[in-house]
Amino acid sequence: MELGVPLPRRPVPGSYGVPFVSAVRDRLDFYYLQGQDKYFESRAERYGSTVVRINVPPGPFMARDPRVVALLDAKSFPVLFDVAKVEKRDVFTGTFMPSTSLTGGYRVCAYLDPSEPNHAKIKQLLLSLLVSRKDAFVPVFRSNFGALLDTVESQLASGGGKSDFTALNDATSFEFIGEAYFGVRPSASSSLGTGGPTKAALWLLWQLAPLTTLGLPMIIEDPLLHTLPLPPFLISSDYKALYAYFAAAASQALDAAEGLGLSREEACHNLLFATVFNSYGGFKLLLPQILSRVAQAGEKLHKRLAAEIRSAVADAGGNVTLAALEKMELTRSVVWEALRLDPPVRFQYGRAKADLEIESHDASFAIKKGEMLFGYQPCATRDPRVFGATAREFVGDRFVGEEGRKLLQYVYWSNGRETENPSVDNKQCPGKNLVVLVGRLLLVELFLRYDTFTAEAGKKVVITGVTKASTSAVNRTA
């Protein structure tokens, strides 16, 4: 449409089909017969619209109402960030909500609307924690992931010729987050020991099972994971062990929480959720995805990254500093591009607070108060109307330069635009800037060590070879 020309108004197309039956059929399409991307793309194509009425999983019997208005383009999607227009109460996981038995009986911050009194208090606690620990992130990351790469090299040299980065990252990210946030390694906790990542993964599965597929046969997996909630009591001992670690390790943060008017108990459950669900769950997905994307991009990109990273570190006296990281424009662009293509959280939800108008690129649609709005982020952040012919491709330098930075407003992984920042008044991820920092630090650690590397990507990301750096610009112990 030309600038200034009003968009045509049309009713939201689509169909919810036959109650119950269509929702179950659509769930099977989503998980097994089509897959996520095809499920949404096929319906947008069928109805000739990127704003469309559809069912979303899990449906019966898990969710009372699977009906949503799906927003599948970059223009309509951001209404989900506008808390003046959409309510965020109990919609973090969409059309169903896990039992609060999994979070100590509390509705944690992720499920609170900003209008609720405790939202601002808890969000401020999380933001203050990140600020108070900012000097720890770089050295703690380098210590933990330097050890991870030592293990990678040992495994590659042991004769097998492969190293499972995904498995190593699962353990290392858990240790890194605990030490970075609270100064205490989870493995040093008597309640967790080395079992922390396993307990955390089970707790995550119990909440996300309705939105998860484990690759089991459909006839087994669908009734097991997608029909009824997994009983919380089966992992209550794991959650108690996680809680005991946080109650001890996060004592300073809990003191601060009391100063904000929160009870230590509610604050501790929120710190556990934010650390394990948001941070750990995110890094479990994101860091292997970055590694995979960069490995597939090949030696040409590796050479550019190595040159940029080593030059910036050399200029900083051989130290990896925040100032040095800010000079690494290509490195940051690569992380943003990975987040654009592979957002750790793909779904966003919000319920219309009042009647409103939503615009796609081609039309305007009337939404009624109370309707559930749903966004499938990969459709929005791979929108060819914004990102052109390469919208589905990994372009490492996409966000380099002035023109590249203009596209950052369409990067939505943090439940907000990349050009905006989290506050107590919005639902944007409080760790937004930390996530981008950690992604950059992974690339820095890789290309200070290696000129290039190779990896295989499937259900896991497996490193198959590394070429040691021919020159070094860094004191790795700094």
Salt bridges, closest charged atoms under 4 A:
ASP26 OD1 - ARG25 NH2 3.34
ASP26 OD1 - ARG43 NH2 3.55
ASP29 OD2 - ARG43 NH2 3.10
ASP37 OD1 - ARG346 NH1 3.50
ASP37 OD2 - ARG382 NH1 3.35
GLU41 OE2 - ARG392 NH2 2.53
ASP65 OD1 - ARG67 NE 2.93
GLU87 OE2 - ARG89 NE 3.36
ASP90 OD1 - ARG107 NE 2.85
GLU116 OE1 - ARG89 NH1 3.31
GLU116 OE1 - ARG107 NH1 2.85
ASP150 OD1 - ARG449 NH2 2.72
GLU153 OE2 - ARG449 NH1 2.72
GLU153 OE1 - LYS468 NZ 3.46
ASP164 OD2 - LYS460 NZ 3.21
ASP170 OD1 - LYS284 NZ 3.31
GLU175 OE1 - ARG185 NH2 3.05
GLU179 OE1 - ARG185 NH1 2.99
ASP222 OD2 - ARG27 NH2 2.94
ASP222 OD1 - HIS226 ND1 2.90
ASP238 OD1 - LYS199 NZ 3.26
ASP255 OD1 - ARG264 NH1 2.63
GLU258 OE1 - ARG264 NH1 3.15
GLU326 OE1 - ARG332 NH1 3.03
GLU326 OE2 - ARG440 NH1 3.12
GLU329 OE2 - ARG405 NH1 2.75
GLU337 OE1 - ARG340 NE 2.76
GLU337 OE2 - ARG398 NE 2.96
ASP342 OD2 - ARG293 NE 2.80
ASP342 OD1 - ARG382 NH2 3.98
GLU357 OE2 - ARG9 NH2 2.62
GLU359 OE1 - LYS75 NZ 3.43
ASP362 OD1 - ARG385 NH2 2.96
GLU371 OE2 - ARG53 NH1 2.51
ASP383 OD2 - HIS361 NE2 2.66
ASP397 OD2 - ARG304 NH1 3.37
GLU403 OE2 - LYS406 NZ 2.96
GLU418 OE2 - LYS432 NZ 3.86
GLU445 OE1 - ARG142 NE 2.92
GLU445 OE2 - ARG476 NH2 2.91
ASP451 OD1 - ARG310 NH1 2.93
GLU456 OE1 - LYS162 NZ 3.35
